[in-house]
Amino acid sequence: MYDNTVIVVLMILIVAIYMLPTLLAYGRDHPRRSTITLVNILFGWTLVGWLVVFIWALMGESEVEA
């Protein structure tokens, strides 16, 4: 039904959306980015866990460069 390329692209898209809170935390230099990554991996499969980590990644202060 689907071509292998389409399946691979869909899987990459799904993983990128799943890891979006982690990507945001690292992109914003969030001070708790490693904790966000761990919580995202462990509880991101639940919608509530993913939303909590997503908001946490957005709400945190970015590290200030000296």
C-alpha positions in Angstrom: 0.0 0.0 0.0 2.7 2.5 1.0 6.1 2.8 -0.5 9.0 2.3 1.9 10.1 5.9 1.5 6.8 7.1 2.6 6.9 4.9 5.7 10.4 6.1 6.6 9.4 9.8 6.2 6.3 9.2 8.4 8.4 7.5 11.1 10.9 10.4 11.1 8.0 12.8 11.4 6.4 10.9 14.3 9.7 10.7 16.2 10.3 14.5 15.6 6.9 15.4 17.0 7.4 13.0 19.9 10.8 14.6 20.7 9.6 18.2 20.1 9.8 19.2 23.8 13.4 17.9 23.9 14.3 19.7 20.7 12.8 23.0 22.1 14.6 22.6 25.4 18.0 22.2 23.7 17.3 24.9 21.2 16.4 27.4 24.0 19.4 26.2 26.2 16.9 25.3 28.9 18.8 24.8 32.2 16.9 21.5 32.9 17.1 20.1 29.4 18.5 16.7 30.4 15.6 16.2 32.8 13.2 17.3 30.2 14.7 14.8 27.8 14.4 12.0 30.4 10.8 12.8 31.3 9.9 13.1 27.6 11.3 9.7 26.8 9.6 8.0 29.8 6.2 9.8 29.8 5.9 11.4 26.4 3.9 8.5 25.1 1.0 9.7 27.2 -0.7 12.8 25.9 -0.7 14.4 29.4 3.0 13.7 29.9 3.9 15.1 26.5 1.9 18.3 27.1 3.4 18.8 30.5 7.0 18.4 29.2 6.1 20.6 26.2 4.9 23.4 28.4 7.9 22.9 30.7 10.3 23.3 27.8 8.5 26.5 26.7 8.1 28.1 30.1 11.6 27.7 31.4 14.1 30.5 31.3 16.9 30.2 28.8 20.5 30.3 30.0 22.1 33.7 29.7 25.4 33.8 27.9 28.1 35.8 29.7 
